[in-house]
Amino acid sequence: MAFFKKLISGKPPAERKSPAEVYAGLRNRILTKRPPTFTGFWGVVMDMGMPNGIATMIAVADGTVSMYTSAGGGIIGVGPHEGPKRVASDLLQAAPEFSSHCEPTTVFPLPKTGNIRFYLMGPEKIVTKEVNAQELSGGRHELSPLFSKCNALLTEIRLVDQKQRAMPKPPSTI
């Protein structure tokens, strides 16, 4: 949550963005701004439709690994940490094998509540697929292994976040 507060505070009220606007901007940026230097599959986005909003996990070939929510809050900048770095690399290497189960897209809708939507960013196009979360977690869908890899990355993101929260804060110099 602190990340979103930093983005929206410090500006006059008329210029402040809501957490939902910040979320939409971050999500839109990853889905629409293709890095020019990547030639293979360069990103995976997993949107999770929750009862209180959307949670989005991203892994990008440049080392970006983050998770943020439409309600405000998120965990960003964990890509350099060993666990997320290793698991994100594995996820990105596996992405091409799942792309044949997805459809090309140029629009980026959010999933319905209870569903998961994947976006696999490839060299020439982005493909997507929305699937019921229970079907994925039960291992009954061809994208279940992708879902498992994304969940492994979410676990690593949370472990880094927990470790960082447990560290003592330096004293304020103000």
C-alpha positions as a Python dict, from the first residue, in 0.01 Angstrom:
ca = {
    (1, 'M'): (0, 0, 0),
    (2, 'A'): (286, 240, 71),
    (3, 'F'): (388, 229, -295),
    (4, 'F'): (50, 359, -411),
    (5, 'K'): (42, 625, -139),
    (6, 'K'): (376, 756, -264),
    (7, 'L'): (241, 777, -618),
    (8, 'I'): (-74, 965, -521),
    (9, 'S'): (47, 1181, -232),
    (10, 'G'): (258, 1491, -266),
    (11, 'K'): (44, 1628, -546),
    (12, 'P'): (-242, 1876, -526),
    (13, 'P'): (-576, 1696, -472),
    (14, 'A'): (-688, 1770, -828),
    (15, 'E'): (-379, 1591, -967),
    (16, 'R'): (-384, 1287, -736),
    (17, 'K'): (-479, 955, -884),
    (18, 'S'): (-691, 699, -707),
    (19, 'P'): (-538, 357, -630),
    (20, 'A'): (-753, 212, -910),
    (21, 'E'): (-614, 467, -1158),
    (22, 'V'): (-256, 395, -1050),
    (23, 'Y'): (-321, 21, -1085),
    (24, 'A'): (-474, 64, -1432),
    (25, 'G'): (-177, 276, -1542),
    (26, 'L'): (80, 23, -1423),
    (27, 'R'): (-108, -266, -1583),
    (28, 'N'): (-162, -80, -1909),
    (29, 'R'): (207, 13, -1926),
    (30, 'I'): (325, -348, -1905),
    (31, 'L'): (68, -469, -2157),
    (32, 'T'): (118, -195, -2416),
    (33, 'K'): (484, -88, -2398),
    (34, 'R'): (684, -362, -2566),
    (35, 'P'): (1057, -332, -2491),
    (36, 'P'): (1242, -299, -2824),
    (37, 'T'): (1540, -513, -2721),
    (38, 'F'): (1364, -844, -2651),
    (39, 'T'): (1332, -1096, -2930),
    (40, 'G'): (1161, -1392, -2759),
    (41, 'F'): (881, -1421, -2507),
    (42, 'W'): (947, -1124, -2285),
    (43, 'G'): (662, -1110, -2031),
    (44, 'V'): (390, -1293, -1843),
    (45, 'V'): (97, -1124, -1673),
    (46, 'M'): (-150, -1313, -1456),
    (47, 'D'): (-465, -1122, -1358),
    (48, 'M'): (-667, -1279, -1077),
    (49, 'G'): (-1036, -1187, -1047),
    (50, 'M'): (-1105, -1158, -674),
    (51, 'P'): (-1430, -1064, -499),
    (52, 'N'): (-1285, -726, -397),
    (53, 'G'): (-1095, -644, -719),
    (54, 'I'): (-810, -766, -933),
    (55, 'A'): (-461, -876, -835),
    (56, 'T'): (-197, -869, -1108),
    (57, 'M'): (138, -1046, -1109),
    (58, 'I'): (401, -961, -1370),
    (59, 'A'): (732, -1109, -1477),
    (60, 'V'): (937, -938, -1748),
    (61, 'A'): (1260, -1048, -1914),
    (62, 'D'): (1433, -728, -1796),
    (63, 'G'): (1407, -860, -1439),
    (64, 'T'): (1090, -676, -1339),
    (65, 'V'): (881, -881, -1097),
    (66, 'S'): (583, -724, -921),
    (67, 'M'): (236, -787, -782),
    (68, 'Y'): (-25, -515, -734),
    (69, 'T'): (-397, -482, -680),
    (70, 'S'): (-678, -268, -815),
    (71, 'A'): (-780, -181, -458),
    (72, 'G'): (-441, -24, -391),
    (73, 'G'): (-124, -181, -269),
    (74, 'G'): (139, -395, -417),
    (75, 'I'): (485, -540, -401),
    (76, 'I'): (726, -407, -661),
    (77, 'G'): (1093, -429, -734),
    (78, 'V'): (1156, -783, -611),
    (79, 'G'): (1305, -909, -938),
    (80, 'P'): (1670, -876, -826),
    (81, 'H'): (1612, -1106, -528),
    (82, 'E'): (1733, -1462, -586),
    (83, 'G'): (1400, -1647, -538),
    (84, 'P'): (1182, -1427, -763),
    (85, 'K'): (1465, -1395, -1016),
    (86, 'R'): (1502, -1774, -1049),
    (87, 'V'): (1130, -1852, -1061),
    (88, 'A'): (1051, -1564, -1302),
    (89, 'S'): (1323, -1687, -1536),
    (90, 'D'): (1172, -2037, -1529),
    (91, 'L'): (825, -1893, -1593),
    (92, 'L'): (944, -1688, -1890),
    (93, 'Q'): (1129, -1984, -2040),
    (94, 'A'): (814, -2198, -2012),
    (95, 'A'): (574, -1935, -2155),
    (96, 'P'): (613, -2034, -2523),
    (97, 'E'): (487, -2389, -2460),
    (98, 'F'): (156, -2249, -2333),
    (99, 'S'): (101, -1989, -2604),
    (100, 'S'): (-72, -2238, -2837),
    (101, 'H'): (-356, -2263, -2581),
    (102, 'C'): (-419, -1888, -2599),
    (103, 'E'): (-561, -1644, -2853),
    (104, 'P'): (-388, -1337, -2997),
    (105, 'T'): (-515, -1008, -2857),
    (106, 'T'): (-476, -634, -2886),
    (107, 'V'): (-720, -557, -2603),
    (108, 'F'): (-660, -635, -2238),
    (109, 'P'): (-980, -704, -2044),
    (110, 'L'): (-976, -794, -1678),
    (111, 'P'): (-1098, -1138, -1572),
    (112, 'K'): (-1434, -1205, -1417),
    (113, 'T'): (-1446, -1276, -1045),
    (114, 'G'): (-1323, -1631, -984),
    (115, 'N'): (-1125, -1641, -1307),
    (116, 'I'): (-761, -1602, -1400),
    (117, 'R'): (-651, -1429, -1719),
    (118, 'F'): (-303, -1488, -1857),
    (119, 'Y'): (-122, -1261, -2100),
    (120, 'L'): (190, -1403, -2263),
    (121, 'M'): (394, -1137, -2439),
    (122, 'G'): (574, -1283, -2735),
    (123, 'P'): (811, -1160, -3000),
    (124, 'E'): (537, -1055, -3241),
    (125, 'K'): (210, -1065, -3049),
    (126, 'I'): (43, -1096, -2712),
    (127, 'V'): (-178, -1397, -2649),
    (128, 'T'): (-435, -1440, -2373),
    (129, 'K'): (-665, -1690, -2211),
    (130, 'E'): (-918, -1659, -1928),
    (131, 'V'): (-988, -1973, -1722),
    (132, 'N'): (-1181, -2052, -1406),
    (133, 'A'): (-941, -2052, -1109),
    (134, 'Q'): (-1081, -2377, -965),
    (135, 'E'): (-1027, -2555, -1294),
    (136, 'L'): (-667, -2430, -1304),
    (137, 'S'): (-588, -2515, -942),
    (138, 'G'): (-741, -2861, -983),
    (139, 'G'): (-494, -2940, -1259),
    (140, 'R'): (-772, -3005, -1510),
    (141, 'H'): (-672, -2744, -1766),
    (142, 'E'): (-387, -2732, -2016),
    (143, 'L'): (-277, -2403, -1854),
    (144, 'S'): (-266, -2554, -1503),
    (145, 'P'): (115, -2593, -1517),
    (146, 'L'): (145, -2224, -1612),
    (147, 'F'): (-81, -2135, -1320),
    (148, 'S'): (141, -2343, -1092),
    (149, 'K'): (452, -2158, -1213),
    (150, 'C'): (280, -1822, -1157),
    (151, 'N'): (180, -1930, -806),
    (152, 'A'): (540, -2028, -734),
    (153, 'L'): (642, -1676, -834),
    (154, 'L'): (370, -1525, -612),
    (155, 'T'): (510, -1728, -322),
    (156, 'E'): (860, -1592, -386),
    (157, 'I'): (725, -1236, -409),
    (158, 'R'): (549, -1277, -74),
    (159, 'L'): (858, -1430, 90),
    (160, 'V'): (1071, -1131, -12),
    (161, 'D'): (800, -892, 107),
    (162, 'Q'): (775, -1068, 444),
    (163, 'K'): (1152, -1059, 487),
    (164, 'Q'): (1165, -688, 402),
    (165, 'R'): (880, -607, 642),
    (166, 'A'): (1060, -793, 922),
    (167, 'M'): (1374, -583, 882),
    (168, 'P'): (1408, -292, 1125),
    (169, 'K'): (1342, 48, 972),
    (170, 'P'): (1631, 299, 977),
    (171, 'P'): (1570, 602, 1200),
    (172, 'S'): (1424, 904, 1029),
    (173, 'T'): (1665, 1186, 949),
    (174, 'I'): (1399, 1457, 941),
}
